[in-house]
């Protein structure tokens, strides 16, 4: 059992519940519905967090595109032998 857990209520349709039960009954890794749902939720949250970070980075790059291009041009020029 995982320590320091909270109980939440989640409502799912019967087809999804059947799939969860099928996975838990044939898995050594997920011994209960809760274990499977915790793993799935943790994976989803990590994925969403990564998407948000990438979106933030994209916005920063877009906002500073011209300055970054100028810095890159200057850097390349400094590296090019004359």
Secondary structure as UniProt FT lines:
FT   HELIX           14..25
FT   HELIX           33..63
FT   HELIX           65..79
//
